[in-house]
Amino acid sequence: MLVLMFLCTIIQLLRVSVLEKNVFLVEIWAVVRIFRDYSEISLKVDDSKGVMDFEKIFGRCGVVHVEVGSGKGAFLLSEAKEKTGEDFLGIEWARRYYRYAVDRIGRWGLKNVRLVRADVADFIARHIGDNSVDCFHIYFPDPWPKKRHHKRRFFSVSNLQQMIRCLKCGGAIQISTDYAEYFDQIKQIVSSESRLDETEFVRPLGAEDGELVGTNYERKYIKDGRDIYTIAAKKIT
Ligand SMILES: C[S@@+](CC[C@H](N)C(=O)[O-])C[C@H]1O[C@@H](n2cnc3c(N)ncnc32)[C@H](O)[C@@H]1O
């Protein structure tokens, strides 16, 4: 099966333009790399367990970050490596990215990161408790550009209500996107919520010169010459 997937990828690679080849090589690496499953990192969604007990999961009571759509885990890795006294949960739906991130975090031996493969809106609504999160990180959520697909966007009034419920007082939401129209919608939703105050966007520690966030997608979008928009808000009540 692996050999077949590899051959298909090579055939596709031969058909793409030179510009797209770099992106494709990364994809090939994601396909052929042998992923290890680190059971201590990858959490299973178990409905019977209900709301997550972060204290039990991380073995301590402290600052909890949740990343929405963590992709290949670049943010989780760079941030958790530096902030060893804080805890991080990444939620990702795509199996390939999820396994890539688990493997990556496992290889680094980080004890303060967990990943769960789930639909993020559903997971937050059903498995994250009230006043339990210090910061939600939403970096480059899928923009779903077609109007008829806008309802699939993660950033909506109802998902924001859920995140506010989960945030501790003083907790924050950090958002970035390369999609101007989605950004306007996000700003509008945030500003119409009286329990939030806009605050300064804090650049993650993995952001290098010329970057605001430092994730894989930001790097790709910067290469494509796209503008990056950020916004952050704090729960005040
Ligand atoms: C544009 S990528 C951004 C990834 C990463 N945050 C970054 O900046 O590199 C969006 C990510 O969200 C994930 N995603 C999309 N819909 C999701 C959902 N409903 N639940 C969980 N993850 C989702 C995608 O699989 C993808 O990894």
The ligand as an SDF file (V2000), in Angstrom:
LIG
                    3D

 27 29  0  0  0  0  0  0  0  0999 V2000
   -4.9650   26.1870    6.4940 C   0  0  0  0  0  0  0  0  0  0  0  0
   -4.5400   24.8910    7.6030 S   0  0  0  0  0  0  0  0  0  0  0  0
   -3.6000   25.7350    8.8950 C   0  0  0  0  0  0  0  0  0  0  0  0
   -2.7390   24.7850    9.6950 C   0  0  0  0  0  0  0  0  0  0  0  0
   -1.8410   25.4620   10.7550 C   0  0  0  0  0  0  0  0  0  0  0  0
   -2.6530   26.1380   11.7360 N   0  0  0  0  0  0  0  0  0  0  0  0
   -0.8760   26.4110   10.1040 C   0  0  0  0  0  0  0  0  0  0  0  0
   -1.0390   27.6310   10.2850 O   0  0  0  0  0  0  0  0  0  0  0  0
    0.0470   25.9400    9.4340 O   0  0  0  0  0  0  0  0  0  0  0  0
   -6.0880   24.5700    8.4210 C   0  0  0  0  0  0  0  0  0  0  0  0
   -6.0130   23.3480    9.2940 C   0  0  0  0  0  0  0  0  0  0  0  0
   -7.2370   23.1650    9.9570 O   0  0  0  0  0  0  0  0  0  0  0  0
   -7.6050   21.7910    9.8810 C   0  0  0  0  0  0  0  0  0  0  0  0
   -9.0700   21.7110    9.9630 N   0  0  0  0  0  0  0  0  0  0  0  0
   -9.9550   22.1400    9.0480 C   0  0  0  0  0  0  0  0  0  0  0  0
  -11.2070   21.9000    9.4550 N   0  0  0  0  0  0  0  0  0  0  0  0
  -11.1060   21.3000   10.6680 C   0  0  0  0  0  0  0  0  0  0  0  0
  -12.0500   20.7970   11.6020 C   0  0  0  0  0  0  0  0  0  0  0  0
  -13.3430   20.8910   11.3500 N   0  0  0  0  0  0  0  0  0  0  0  0
  -11.5980   20.2450   12.7450 N   0  0  0  0  0  0  0  0  0  0  0  0
  -10.2630   20.1570   12.9900 C   0  0  0  0  0  0  0  0  0  0  0  0
   -9.3250   20.6240   12.1480 N   0  0  0  0  0  0  0  0  0  0  0  0
   -9.7320   21.1780   10.9970 C   0  0  0  0  0  0  0  0  0  0  0  0
   -7.0670   21.3530    8.5420 C   0  0  0  0  0  0  0  0  0  0  0  0
   -6.9360   19.9510    8.4370 O   0  0  0  0  0  0  0  0  0  0  0  0
   -5.7270   22.0740    8.4950 C   0  0  0  0  0  0  0  0  0  0  0  0
   -4.7100   21.3460    9.1210 O   0  0  0  0  0  0  0  0  0  0  0  0
  1  2  1  0
  2  3  1  0
  2 10  1  0
  3  4  1  0
  4  5  1  0
  5  6  1  0
  5  7  1  0
  7  8  2  0
  7  9  1  0
 10 11  1  0
 11 12  1  0
 11 26  1  0
 12 13  1  0
 13 14  1  0
 13 24  1  0
 14 15  1  0
 14 23  1  0
 15 16  2  0
 16 17  1  0
 17 18  1  0
 17 23  2  0
 18 19  1  0
 18 20  2  0
 20 21  1  0
 21 22  2  0
 22 23  1  0
 24 25  1  0
 24 26  1  0
 26 27  1  0
M  CHG  2   2   1   9  -1
M  END
$$$$
